[in-house]
């Protein structure tokens, strides 16, 4: 990661990651840690129907737990475990946010079988979770509220069937308040952040006017971590951007 960040028009730092220098570090995961996260998921979101297990892991072992739709939550919820196996490198004073996991929600008719995952149009949300969950440990950085991560520089769509090309981290609005933080012990709290896929114009809006402006527009239009491939682009108005 570059040591001296650029700054956006809104005054937020922009970090550009250099090619990874760390060697591959195989890990197997910590069963007790995974089980505790699974119990937290089950307590607040519902029973996990299956886990997309990572076969070969580098730095941290990232699994994706899938909670199926139910009457009061008519969508799939996908949650990582493993990102919090190691502390992230947070800025001074932000140590309480050293441990995180991520989640995203998908429509009830989203195709989620192993066979379906051969099609990137089905798999990209899972790939996005896994890439983001490993990134802080690859580049000695951190992810937390209002951080945005583009899919490349310049950003490209995650899959042929979507124009989403960036991701914003925010509190999960479709999960109970009690789910957002999991106090593992007196020294360690895991924060669960929702991943909201963004259009390129929304990322530009965030860079120009800040995260609060983008989040306010999301709230106005009822946009959450539930992926809608055809949702409104909140950075576009009738006669142009923003």
Secondary structure, DSSP 8 states (H G I E B T S, - for coil): --SS-EE-TTS-EE-------S---EE---HHHHHHHHHHHHHHT--EEEEE--SSEESS--EEEEE--BTTB-EEEEEEESGGGS-----TT-GGGSEEEEEEEEETT---STTGGGSHHHHHHHHHHHHHHHHHHHHT----TT-EEESTTTT--SSTT----EEEEEE-TTS-GGGSEEEEETTEEEEEEEEEEE-HHHHHHHHHH-HHHHHHHHHHTT--SB--TT---TTEETTEE-
